[in-house]
Structure formats: structure tokens, C-alpha cells
Amino acid sequence: MKRQIKLGLLLSRSGSYSLISEACRSGALAAIARVNGDPDLDLSFVPVERDPGGNIDAYAPLCEEILRDAGARHMVGCVTSWSRKEVIPTVEKYGGTLWYAVPYEGFEASDHVVYTHACPNQHLLPLLDWVMPAHGRRAYLTGSNYIWGWEMNRLARERITAAGGEVLGERYLPIGSRDVGRMIEEVRFARPDFILNSLIGPSSYEFMAAYRALGLEDAAFRPDRCPVLSCNVTECELPALGQAAEGLVAAGPYFRGAPGAGNFGSSHEAAAFSAVMELARLLAGREGSETWPLSQLLAGRGGIVDPETHHTVLPVVIARVEGGAFRTLKRWEAVAGDPYLTRSRSIPTPSLRVVS
């Protein structure tokens, strides 16, 4: 008889980034079904779901419910880096592990987090190294006003200036804000060679729609002349973007239809699926291992998770939206996650930033 192991799912099914959350949830539930139906595995997962609804204040209490009240020790969840950082102290308090299946900004280390999506050397840096020779080195940076936007733009600024380029403007919006008019006017005035879009959810959708309208007015802002770049837009958000997505250039580990990509709906779905499947592999045949610390669980077991960095080796794909789907422009087969950029081509090491 299979032993039953509770697995937390902490994902916002409503709110500003619900499309990404639903993609992660679909991948996790598909993997749970695969594990539970595999007769060769001695375990099954019992999902324990909590929905913060996009409310940042709900994440830590609901995380505590999963770990303390339900008794789970592993959890797939969080979309924003803000929410991830909210739950890490709770995960550490209860000796749990968060499996994080969304791209993030790097420069983080926790003995209680596994990152199954991409960090900057697997998305932002290759994307900038692709765009500058092709389009130029004059950039405009946008971002949602929290750590993802801040850090992505900081890294971009350092990479661009190190290459002899220039950042012509940098502006942020609160999560969920649609007030993009000032950004568009600054872009119109600055006339950059490309735009890095680190907005999320409705802010990103509104900006992309407004930028498309600008491109219809002025050919200098059409995608072939001044593309918008993203490290977090995937197929799960293309319906919300509609025609505004055309020409968007994105980087990530997976795009549907790419060679060897499988049948997942997006990289978020694929990363959540791989998180659950890897957890099942690590727990299989090891009675009581669900209570072990992550270091013990990973020791001597091999697999996709680097025991030192807790990141994974992933393909890096640069793709452009053409006809409503991503088309591959460039691909690297296997790039190890390097969250502190100690193994990657050198860029300036950041000073620590404390945000109250």
C-alpha cells in the first residue's frame, strides 16, 4: 500500500497574477496525478491547497496552515518574489521546503527553497546579450514596484552599461496598476532601441496594448525596430495580451512547440510539474524522508537539483511571438542555474539592498 504524503499548494487563483498561478497549479496537479497513478512508486501525494487571492498579507498565515495545521513539509507555491520572501521565514520555522516554479531575480540562498525555473543567467543575461548586437544598446526599463522589477532592472542596467550602452529611462508601477501613460510618453520621447518589460499581470497587459498603439502611430516603435523584451511572459498570458503580444521577445527554459519541449502549456506549468516529479523521486523508497531537511534529502541522490545552489540545469530559449505563438530565435541546451553569477560571465557584484 502506498504511503500518503501531504503536499501544499500555495497559489493565488485570483488577483493580478492568477494566470501564472493557474499554470503552476495545472502542472503540479498533473504531476500529482502521475505520481499517484504510478504502481512502481511507494507513495502518493495528498494536495493541501490554499489560495491567498493575490493578497500579500495572506501568504504567511496560509503557509503556516499548510505546514503547522495540515502537517505538510513540502509546498509548491508563490508567484511573486514578494510572496516568496514573505513565506520563507515560516517555511524555515517549520522545517519545510518551498518548491518555487517561477522565474526570479537571483541573489537568494535558503536551505528551504528549491528553484525549478530560471534565474538571471538563464533568462535576462542571455536575452540582453542577444538584443544589443541585433537592435542597439539604448534601453528603456519598466517594472512592477517590488523586488522582481527592481533587481531585474538593476542587473539590466549593469549589463547594458558594461557593454557601452545607455539606460534612457526607468519607471515602476504598483502591482495591478494600469497607469502606463507616463511610461509610454517617456518611451515616445526617449526613442530607445529596446524596452525591458518587468511589469507583471494587468500592468504588463496595459503597457503592451498601449505600446502596440504607439507602434501603429510611429514605425520607430514597431517590434522589428524597437522590441519589448520579457523574462516572465509565457503562453499562459498570451490570451490576455492578444494582438499586443505580437513581436514580444521573451527568454525562458521552455516554449510550446520548441524541439524537445514536450506538451506543457507554458514553462510555469512545466517547472511545477518537474518540481513535484523530482520530489517524488527523492522521497521514493525512503520511509519518513518527507520530514528530512532538504540537505539530507538531496545528499547522494543525484537528479535535477544542484545540492549547493538548489537550482536546476535548464535550456535557455529566446523566442518571439509570431502569429499568436512563440517561435524560437536562439537556444542553449543546458545552462546551470547560477543565482549569484559566480560562474557566469562577469558582471558587477551588487551591494546588499535592505528594503523596509
Salt bridges, closest charged atoms under 4 A:
GLU22 OE2 - ARG13 NE 2.80
ASP42 OD2 - ARG3 NH1 2.89
GLU49 OE1 - ARG25 NE 2.67
GLU64 OE2 - ARG68 NH1 3.41
GLU64 OE2 - LYS93 NZ 3.90
GLU65 OE1 - ARG50 NE 2.80
ASP69 OD1 - ARG68 NE 2.68
GLU105 OE2 - ARG84 NH2 3.06
GLU108 OE2 - ARG84 NE 2.86
GLU108 OE1 - LYS85 NZ 2.63
ASP129 OD2 - ARG159 NH2 2.82
ASP129 OD2 - ARG345 NH2 2.49
GLU151 OE1 - ARG154 NH2 2.88
GLU158 OE2 - ARG154 NH1 3.26
GLU170 OE2 - ARG157 NH2 2.87
GLU185 OE2 - ARG188 NH2 3.23
GLU186 OE2 - ARG171 NH2 2.69
GLU186 OE2 - ARG182 NE 3.66
ASP193 OD1 - ARG138 NH1 3.99
GLU206 OE1 - ARG178 NH1 3.21
GLU217 OE1 - ARG188 NH1 3.27
ASP218 OD2 - ARG191 NH2 3.09
GLU278 OE2 - ARG281 NH2 2.94
GLU290 OE1 - ARG3 NH2 3.72
ASP306 OD2 - ARG343 NH2 3.56
GLU322 OE2 - ARG320 NE 3.06
GLU333 OE2 - ARG331 NE 2.74
